[in-house]
Amino acid sequence: MNGEDFKCGGVWFSEVNGTDDGAMSIDVVSTVTGALGGVHFRPGTTPEFRTISGSCIRPTALDPRHRIEFYSLGTRPHYFYHGEIETESDGITRARGKRVSLGLTKEQFELLRDDDWVGTHTT
C-alpha cells in the first residue's frame, strides 16, 4: 500500500456553508494507520495558518466509504472536519461533510453546529 491509496493527501480548497474557508495542504504521514498532518490557511480579516492533524479512513469490506477526519487547530475556536470523499460525475474529487467548532459556549455551538463543509481536491 502506498500514499496514493489514500485519497486524503494533497491540496484541498475548503468551503463552509458556501463561503471560502481557505486552502489545505494535507500529507498522509503514515500509510499504515492513515494518519494525516498538514497546514490549513484560513483567509479573512486576520489570515491564519493552522495545524492539521487527523485520519484518512480507507474503504473496507464492511464500510465502502473513503473518509477524512481532522482537526484544524490555531486561534480559537478549533475545528473538527469530517466528510466522505468521492470522485463526482464532473471528474472532481470532493469531500462532503460537516465542520464542528470546538470550545464554544452552548449558544455559539447552536449557531455553528450545522456547518456544511465541502473540500475540493486539486489534481
C-alpha positions as CSV (number, residue, x, y, z in Angstrom):
1,M,0.0,0.0,0.0
2,N,1.3,3.5,-0.8
3,G,0.2,7.1,-0.1
4,E,-1.8,7.1,-3.4
5,D,-4.2,4.6,-1.9
6,F,-5.3,7.4,0.4
7,K,-7.4,10.0,-1.4
8,C,-6.9,12.5,1.5
9,G,-3.4,13.7,0.7
10,G,-2.7,16.8,-1.4
11,V,-4.1,20.3,-1.7
12,W,-7.7,21.0,-0.9
13,F,-9.8,24.1,-1.3
14,S,-12.3,24.4,1.5
15,E,-15.8,25.9,1.7
16,V,-18.1,26.1,4.8
17,N,-21.7,27.0,4.1
18,G,-20.6,28.1,0.6
19,T,-18.0,30.6,1.9
20,D,-14.3,30.3,1.3
21,D,-12.6,28.6,4.2
22,G,-9.1,28.7,2.7
23,A,-6.7,26.1,1.4
24,M,-5.3,23.0,3.0
25,S,-2.1,21.1,2.3
26,I,-2.6,17.6,3.7
27,D,0.0,14.9,3.9
28,V,-0.6,11.2,4.7
29,V,2.1,10.8,7.3
30,S,1.5,7.0,7.8
31,T,0.4,4.6,5.1
32,V,-0.1,2.0,7.9
33,T,-2.6,4.0,10.0
34,G,-3.8,6.7,7.6
35,A,-2.6,9.4,10.0
36,L,-2.7,12.9,8.4
37,G,-0.8,16.1,9.1
38,G,-0.6,19.4,7.3
39,V,-1.4,23.1,7.2
40,H,-4.7,25.0,6.8
41,F,-4.5,28.5,5.6
42,R,-7.7,30.4,6.5
43,P,-8.2,33.8,4.8
44,G,-10.2,36.7,6.3
45,T,-9.6,39.9,8.2
46,T,-7.0,38.0,10.3
47,P,-5.4,35.4,8.0
48,E,-4.1,32.4,9.8
49,F,-2.0,29.2,9.3
50,R,-3.5,26.4,11.3
51,T,-2.2,22.9,12.1
52,I,-4.0,19.9,10.7
53,S,-4.0,16.5,12.5
54,G,-6.3,13.6,11.7
55,S,-7.0,10.4,9.8
56,C,-7.8,9.1,6.3
57,I,-10.1,6.1,6.5
58,R,-9.9,3.8,3.5
59,P,-12.8,1.7,2.3
60,T,-13.2,-1.8,3.8
61,A,-15.5,-4.7,3.0
62,L,-17.7,-3.6,5.9
63,D,-17.7,0.1,5.0
64,P,-17.1,1.1,1.3
65,R,-16.7,4.8,2.1
66,H,-13.4,6.7,1.8
67,R,-13.5,9.3,4.6
68,I,-11.4,12.1,6.1
69,E,-11.5,13.3,9.6
70,F,-9.2,16.0,11.0
71,Y,-8.7,18.9,13.5
72,S,-7.7,22.4,12.3
73,L,-6.0,23.9,15.3
74,G,-5.0,27.5,15.8
75,T,-6.6,30.6,17.2
76,R,-9.9,29.5,18.9
77,P,-12.2,28.2,18.0
78,H,-10.6,24.9,17.0
79,Y,-12.5,23.0,14.3
80,F,-13.2,19.3,13.6
81,Y,-13.9,18.5,9.9
82,H,-15.2,15.1,8.7
83,G,-16.5,14.0,5.4
84,E,-16.9,11.3,2.8
85,I,-14.6,11.5,-0.3
86,E,-15.9,10.8,-3.7
87,T,-15.0,11.5,-7.3
88,E,-18.1,13.1,-8.7
89,S,-19.7,13.0,-12.1
90,D,-17.7,16.1,-13.2
91,G,-14.5,14.2,-12.5
92,I,-13.5,16.3,-9.5
93,T,-12.8,14.6,-6.1
94,R,-14.6,16.3,-3.3
95,A,-15.1,15.6,0.4
96,R,-18.6,16.5,1.7
97,G,-19.4,16.6,5.3
98,K,-19.6,18.8,8.4
99,R,-17.4,21.2,10.3
100,V,-17.8,21.3,14.1
101,S,-16.5,24.1,16.2
102,L,-14.8,23.1,19.5
103,G,-14.5,25.0,22.7
104,L,-17.6,27.2,22.2
105,T,-20.3,28.3,24.6
106,K,-23.6,26.4,24.2
107,E,-25.1,29.5,22.4
108,Q,-22.2,29.7,20.0
109,F,-22.4,25.9,19.3
110,E,-26.1,26.2,18.5
111,L,-25.3,28.8,15.8
112,L,-22.4,26.8,14.2
113,R,-23.2,23.1,14.7
114,D,-24.7,22.6,11.2
115,D,-21.8,24.0,9.2
116,D,-21.7,22.2,5.8
117,W,-18.2,21.5,4.6
118,V,-17.0,20.8,1.0
119,G,-13.4,20.2,0.3
120,T,-12.3,20.2,-3.4
121,H,-9.2,18.2,-4.2
122,T,-6.8,19.6,-6.7
123,T,-5.0,17.3,-9.2
